[in-house]
Amino acid sequence: MEEKKEKSEGKKLEEALTWKAPHIGKEAPEQRQEAEDFCQGYKAFLDEGKTERECVEGITKRLLASGYTPFIYGKKYNPGDKIFLVNRGKALIATTFGTKPLTEGVRIAGAHIDSPRLDLKPSPLYEKQDMAYMKTHYYGGIRKYQWGTVPLAMHGVVVKKDGEICRICIGENPGDPVFCVTDLLPHLASRQNERKLAEGLKGEELNIVTGSIPYVDDQVKEPVKLMALKLLHDRFGITEADFYRAEIEMVPAQKAVDVGLDRSMVGAYGQDDRVCAYTALMAELEADSPAYTTITLFADKEETGSQGNTGMCSDFLEHYMGYLADMEGVDVRQVFARSLCLSADVNAAYDPTFSDVFDPNNSCYINKGCVLTKYTGSRGKSGSSDASAETMAKVIGIMDKAKVYWQAGELGAVDQGGGGTIAKFVARLNIDTVDLGVPILSMHAPFEVASKLDVYHTYRAFKAFLD
């Protein structure tokens, strides 16, 4: 038997002074099953909530089942009480009251529940050469060429003239038809091949195939369009004018699935940022007796800059915290100054196929745990809140104490890209904030990939933070 070599002084020094995030699958293989079990619920959450409205409905259902009640301004709440407030059906805040007074601050976990997609234009339906189509306007940062020839489902709401709200969902149930954007065959694409990749499909070419059978009547000018309208009217009672009172989104019809022979990953649409929404929600539901009052936030409009009254540029969070402070008779500015926020958002996982756009020493990796992103922004940290050393120390201390596997990462090499999250909008309230989320492959694509172990440890991170 070969004798074990004694460690050299240099090796001992190396182990004492250097650090690298370990691979969870190697260091804690027993957690594979825990992650697998946790992600069963996660995949179901993804399938039932493909729009921000559907996510709010799914979250509300889970909150009510766990004993949460709608927030009532002026009511006396005690430690352990659980409440929630919905903003226009598209954003939501959930709270568990803690044992510490609000003057010591709150713990905020804030995710967004909107994802890149194709939205129908206000007047979408048209006919051309005996085919019916719907015009779209893409929402958020998509690579347009990725959305061609992908089976799509129609989700949304229509407010009819009489005020009735009609829900639309076509393409998700067995037997449903789906929709798609067409693309050229290689034999006829020589000129298209000369385009830059960003224009492989142009915005005005993202047209949804809607139908090809006419309504048989020689007096009708656009019979295929009319047939499509008739089918929508027969099923939902809507007319063309109702599209102006509608929010209809075209999203991938693909269900969440396991990826890889080892089933170690989840593949699905909308994991940015519903992965952080689900993990934060599960931690919130389990926060029975927290020290600090929790605020678990699910925001809309992040993918388009967080504008609008359901996005983080609105005063929704500020007003909510003001309500809580008023009810306890304290100055909300004190609460802001002593609070801590995890801006729950994903980061781009290192992709060996495209290694040239990453800094390998400052990237996050699949299966190494949740990722702390100290700053986002782009080229000179533009648009970033850039968490302080003290904030990083607080959060890392919480992770280490709870034995959460974590890593740090940037969004690509310095001059290659960048991006933004809701962190800067929370930080403007004088709240210490840092991003924490899941490393994602193929971010913003119709089919994104995440490690189950990373999803599980992001949940554990939020649980430790809120507890």
C-alpha positions in Angstrom: 0.0 0.0 0.0 1.3 3.4 -1.0 2.1 5.6 2.0 0.1 8.9 2.2 2.3 11.8 1.5 2.6 14.4 4.2 1.4 17.8 3.1 4.1 20.3 2.3 4.2 23.7 4.0 3.2 25.3 0.7 0.2 23.0 0.3 -0.9 23.8 3.9 -0.6 27.5 3.1 -2.5 27.1 -0.1 -5.4 25.4 1.7 -5.4 28.0 4.4 -5.3 31.1 2.1 -7.1 30.2 -1.1 -10.8 29.5 -1.7 -12.9 28.1 -4.6 -16.6 27.2 -4.6 -16.9 23.4 -4.4 -19.0 21.2 -6.6 -22.0 20.2 -4.6 -22.4 16.9 -6.4 -18.9 15.9 -5.2 -18.9 17.4 -1.8 -22.5 16.6 -0.8 -23.9 13.9 -3.1 -26.5 13.0 -0.5 -28.3 16.3 -1.3 -29.1 15.1 -4.9 -32.3 13.5 -3.7 -33.3 16.5 -1.6 -32.8 18.7 -4.6 -34.8 16.3 -6.8 -37.7 16.3 -4.4 -37.7 20.1 -4.1 -37.7 20.6 -7.9 -40.9 18.5 -8.4 -42.9 21.4 -7.0 -40.8 23.9 -8.8 -41.5 22.3 -12.2 -45.2 22.3 -11.4 -45.0 26.0 -10.5 -43.3 26.8 -13.8 -46.0 25.0 -15.8 -49.0 26.7 -14.1 -47.6 30.2 -14.2 -46.3 31.3 -17.6 -47.4 34.9 -17.2 -47.1 37.4 -14.3 -50.8 37.2 -13.7 -50.8 33.4 -13.6 -47.8 33.5 -11.2 -49.7 35.9 -8.8 -52.7 33.5 -8.9 -50.5 30.5 -8.1 -48.6 32.3 -5.4 -51.9 33.6 -3.9 -53.3 30.0 -3.9 -50.3 28.8 -2.0 -50.4 31.7 0.5 -54.0 31.1 1.3 -53.5 27.4 1.8 -50.7 28.3 4.3 -52.8 30.6 6.4 -52.0 34.0 5.0 -54.7 36.6 4.9 -55.2 39.8 2.8 -53.5 42.8 4.4 -55.9 45.2 6.2 -54.5 48.6 6.9 -54.8 49.6 10.6 -55.3 46.1 11.9 -53.1 45.0 14.8 -50.7 42.2 13.8 -48.6 40.1 16.1 -45.4 38.1 15.6 -46.1 35.1 13.4 -49.1 36.6 11.7 -49.0 36.2 7.9 -50.4 38.6 5.4 -50.2 39.5 1.7 -51.1 42.3 -0.7 -51.8 42.0 -4.4 -51.1 44.9 -6.7 -53.4 44.9 -9.8 -53.2 41.2 -10.2 -49.6 41.4 -11.5 -47.4 42.0 -8.4 -47.6 40.8 -4.8 -46.0 41.2 -1.4 -46.1 38.6 1.4 -45.1 39.2 5.0 -44.6 37.2 8.2 -44.4 39.5 11.2 -41.2 39.0 13.3 -40.4 39.2 16.9 -38.1 42.3 16.6 -39.6 45.8 16.2 -39.7 47.3 12.7 -37.2 49.9 13.9 -34.6 47.2 13.7 -35.4 46.7 10.0 -37.0 44.0 7.9 -35.7 41.2 5.6 -36.7 41.7 2.0 -36.5 39.0 -0.7 -37.5 40.5 -4.0 -37.9 38.5 -7.3 -39.6 39.4 -10.5 -42.3 37.2 -12.2 -42.3 38.5 -15.7 -40.2 36.9 -18.4 -39.2 37.7 -22.1 -42.0 36.8 -24.5 -44.0 37.9 -27.6 -47.0 40.2 -26.8 -49.8 40.6 -29.3 -50.1 44.1 -30.7 -53.3 46.0 -29.9 -54.6 45.2 -33.4 -52.9 41.9 -34.1 -55.0 39.9 -36.5 -54.6 40.2 -40.3 -54.8 38.0 -43.4 -52.3 37.6 -46.2 -52.4 35.2 -49.1 -55.1 33.1 -47.6 -53.3 32.8 -44.2 -54.3 34.4 -40.9 -51.5 35.8 -38.7 -51.2 37.8 -35.5 -48.6 40.6 -35.2 -46.4 40.7 -32.1 -44.2 43.1 -30.2 -41.5 41.3 -28.3 -41.2 42.0 -24.6 -37.9 42.1 -22.9 -34.4 41.1 -24.2 -34.9 38.2 -26.6 -32.7 36.9 -29.4 -35.4 37.1 -32.0 -34.1 34.2 -34.2 -34.7 31.8 -31.2 -38.4 32.3 -31.4 -39.0 31.0 -34.9 -40.5 27.5 -35.3 -41.1 27.1 -31.5 -44.5 25.8 -30.5 -46.2 28.7 -28.7 -49.2 28.9 -26.4 -51.6 31.9 -26.1 -52.1 33.2 -22.6 -53.9 36.4 -21.4 -56.9 38.3 -20.3 -59.5 40.3 -22.2 -61.8 42.9 -20.6 -65.0 42.9 -22.6 -67.1 45.9 -23.2 -69.5 45.0 -20.4 -66.6 44.7 -17.9 -66.4 40.9 -17.9 -62.9 39.6 -17.6 -62.2 36.7 -20.0 -59.2 34.5 -19.5 -57.5 33.0 -22.5 -55.2 29.9 -22.5 -54.7 27.9 -25.7 -51.9 25.5 -26.3 -51.3 24.0 -22.8 -53.8 21.3 -22.5 -53.7 17.9 -24.3 -55.4 18.2 -27.6 -55.0 22.0 -27.8 -53.7 23.6 -31.0 -50.4 25.5 -30.7 -49.1 28.5 -32.6 -45.7 29.4 -34.2 -43.5 31.9 -36.0 -42.4 30.5 -39.4 -38.8 30.7 -40.8 -37.2 30.1 -44.2 -36.0 26.7 -45.3 -32.2 26.5 -45.9 -32.7 26.2 -49.7 -34.3 29.7 -49.9 -32.3 31.4 -47.1 -29.2 32.6 -49.0 -30.0 36.3 -48.6 -31.3 35.8 -45.0 -28.0 34.0 -44.2 -26.2 37.3 -45.0 -28.0 39.1 -42.2 -26.4 39.7 -38.9 -27.5 37.1 -36.3 -29.5 39.8 -34.4 -31.6 40.2 -37.5 -31.9 36.5 -38.5 -35.6 37.2 -37.7 -36.6 40.8 -37.6 -39.2 42.2 -35.1 -41.8 42.6 -37.8 -41.2 39.0 -39.0 -42.3 37.6 -35.6 -45.8 36.9 -36.9 -47.9 34.2 -35.4 -49.5 31.6 -37.7 -53.2 31.7 -36.7 -55.2 29.8 -39.3 -55.6 28.8 -43.0 -59.3 27.8 -43.4 -61.7 30.5 -44.8 -65.2 31.3 -43.7 -67.1 30.3 -46.9 -68.9 33.4 -48.1 -68.1 35.2 -51.3 -69.1 38.5 -49.9 -66.4 38.4 -47.1 -63.2 40.3 -47.9 -60.9 38.5 -45.5 -62.5 35.0 -44.9 -59.5 33.4 -43.2 -59.2 36.2 -40.7 -63.0 36.0 -40.2 -62.8 32.3 -39.5 -60.1 32.9 -36.8 -62.3 35.6 -35.2 -65.3 33.3 -35.3 -63.4 30.6 -33.5 -62.3 33.0 -30.8 -65.8 34.4 -30.5 -67.3 30.9 -30.3 -64.9 29.9 -27.5 -64.4 33.2 -25.6 -67.2 35.5 -26.8 -64.7 38.2 -27.9 -64.6 40.4 -31.0 -61.7 42.2 -32.8 -62.4 45.4 -30.9 -61.8 43.5 -27.6 -58.1 43.1 -28.5 -57.7 46.8 -27.5 -58.8 45.9 -24.0 -56.5 42.8 -23.7 -53.1 41.6 -22.5 -52.3 38.5 -24.6 -48.9 36.9 -24.4 -47.4 34.2 -26.6 -45.1 31.9 -24.6 -43.5 28.6 -25.3 -45.9 25.6 -25.0 -43.1 23.4 -23.7 -43.6 22.0 -20.2 -40.8 22.0 -17.6 -38.7 18.8 -18.0 -35.5 17.1 -16.7 -32.3 17.7 -18.7 -29.4 15.3 -19.0 -29.0 11.5 -18.6 -28.5 12.1 -14.9 -31.7 14.3 -14.7 -29.6 16.8 -12.8 -31.1 19.9 -14.5 -34.4 21.6 -15.2 -35.2 22.8 -18.6 -38.1 25.2 -19.0 -39.4 28.6 -20.2 -39.4 31.5 -17.8 -36.8 30.4 -15.2 -35.5 34.0 -15.2 -36.8 34.9 -12.8 -39.5 32.5 -11.6 -36.8 30.2 -10.2 -36.1 32.9 -7.6 -39.8 33.6 -7.1 -40.5 30.0 -6.3 -37.5 29.5 -4.0 -38.2 32.8 -2.1 -41.9 31.8 -1.9 -41.1 28.4 -0.3 -38.8 30.1 2.2 -41.5 32.7 3.0 -44.1 30.0 3.6 -41.8 28.2 6.1 -40.9 31.4 8.0 -43.0 30.7 11.1 -41.3 32.6 13.8 -38.7 34.9 12.2 -36.8 37.5 14.2 -37.1 40.2 11.5 -40.4 40.9 9.8 -40.2 39.4 6.2 -41.2 41.1 3.0 -41.2 38.7 0.1 -41.8 40.6 -3.1 -42.9 39.4 -6.5 -42.6 42.3 -9.1 -43.6 42.8 -12.7 -41.9 44.6 -15.6 -38.3 43.9 -14.6 -37.5 42.7 -18.2 -38.5 46.1 -19.6 -36.8 48.3 -17.0 -39.2 48.0 -14.0 -41.4 50.9 -15.2 -45.1 51.0 -14.6 -47.2 50.8 -11.5 -46.6 47.1 -11.0 -42.8 47.4 -11.5 -40.2 48.3 -9.0 -40.0 51.9 -10.3 -43.4 52.4 -8.8 -43.8 53.2 -5.1 -45.6 49.9 -4.3 -42.9 48.6 -1.9 -42.3 52.0 -0.4 -46.0 52.5 0.3 -46.3 49.0 1.7 -43.4 49.5 4.1 -44.9 52.9 5.0 -48.2 51.3 5.9 -46.4 48.8 8.2 -44.4 51.7 9.8 -47.5 53.8 10.3 -49.3 51.0 12.0 -46.4 50.5 14.5 -46.0 54.3 14.9 -42.4 54.5 13.6 -40.6 56.5 11.0 -40.4 54.4 7.8 -37.0 56.0 7.0 -35.6 54.2 10.1 -37.0 51.0 8.8 -35.4 51.5 5.4 -32.0 52.3 6.9 -31.8 49.2 9.0 -33.3 46.7 6.5 -31.5 44.1 4.3 -32.6 43.0 0.9 -31.7 40.0 -1.3 -32.6 41.1 -4.8 -33.5 37.7 -6.1 -32.4 37.3 -9.6 -30.4 34.9 -11.8 -27.0 35.2 -13.3 -25.4 33.7 -16.5 -23.8 30.4 -15.8 -20.4 29.8 -17.3 -20.9 28.1 -20.7 -17.8 26.2 -21.9 -19.1 26.3 -25.5 -18.9 30.1 -25.4 -16.1 30.6 -22.9 -14.6 33.7 -24.6 -17.4 35.9 -23.2 -16.8 34.9 -19.6 -14.1 35.6 -17.0 -13.6 32.1 -15.6 -12.3 33.4 -12.2 -15.4 35.6 -11.8 -18.2 33.6 -13.2 -20.8 31.4 -11.6 -21.0 27.7 -12.4 -23.7 25.0 -12.6 -23.8 22.8 -9.4 -21.8 25.2 -7.2 -24.8 26.7 -5.4 -26.6 30.0 -5.4 -24.7 33.0 -6.8 -24.1 36.3 -5.1 -23.8 39.1 -7.6 -22.2 42.1 -6.0 -22.9 44.4 -8.9 -24.7 44.2 -12.2 -24.8 47.0 -14.7 -22.6 47.2 -17.8 -19.2 48.6 -18.8 -18.1 50.6 -15.8 -20.8 49.2 -13.6 -23.3 51.6 -15.2 -26.8 51.2 -13.7 -25.6 49.1 -10.7 -26.2 49.6 -7.0 -22.9 47.7 -6.2 -23.3 46.1 -2.7 -20.9 47.3 0.0 -18.4 45.1 1.7 -20.4 45.2 4.9 -23.6 44.0 3.0 -21.6 41.2 1.4 -20.2 40.2 4.8 -23.7 40.1 6.4 -25.1 37.9 3.6 -22.1 35.6 3.4 -22.2 35.1 7.1 -25.8 34.0 7.0 -25.0 31.6 4.2 -22.0 30.1 5.9 -23.8 29.7 9.2 -26.6 27.8 7.5 -24.2 25.7 5.5 -25.5 27.0 2.2 -23.4 26.4 -0.8 -22.8 29.7 -2.5 -20.5 31.3 -5.1 -19.9 34.7 -6.6 -20.2 35.8 -10.2 -20.3 38.6 -12.7 -22.5 38.8 -15.8 -19.8 38.0 -18.3 -16.5 39.6 -19.2 -16.2 43.3 -18.5 -16.7 44.6 -22.1 -18.9 41.8 -23.3 -22.2 42.7 -21.8 -24.0 43.3 -18.5 -27.5 43.7 -17.3 -29.7 44.9 -14.5 -32.0 43.7 -11.7 -34.4 45.3 -9.3 -31.5 45.9 -6.8 -30.9 49.5 -7.6 -34.6 50.3 -7.1 -34.6 48.9 -3.6 -31.2 50.4 -2.8 -32.6 53.9 -3.7 -34.7 53.6 -0.5 -31.5 53.5 1.5 -31.7 49.7 2.0 -28.7 47.5 1.9 -29.1 45.3 -1.1 -27.3 42.5 -3.0 -28.4 40.1 -5.8 -28.7 36.4 -5.0 -30.1 33.8 -7.4 -29.5 30.8 -9.6 -26.9 30.3 -12.4 -28.8 29.8 -15.7 -27.7 28.5 -19.1 -29.4 29.9 -22.2 -30.9 32.8 -20.2 -33.7 34.6 -22.0 -34.2 31.8 -24.5 -37.5 30.0 -24.9 -35.9 27.1 -23.1 -33.5 27.9 -20.2 -31.5 25.4 -18.1 -30.8 25.4 -14.3 -29.2 22.9 -11.9 -31.5 21.3 -9.4 -28.8 21.5 -6.8 -28.4 25.3 -7.4 -32.2 25.7 -7.2 -32.3 23.8 -3.9 -29.5 25.8 -2.4 -31.1 29.1 -3.5 -34.2 28.1 -1.5 -31.9 27.2 1.5 -30.3 30.6 1.1 -33.6 32.5 1.3 -34.8 30.3 4.1 -31.7 31.1 6.2 -32.0 34.8 5.3 -35.7 35.1 6.3 -35.3 32.9 9.4 
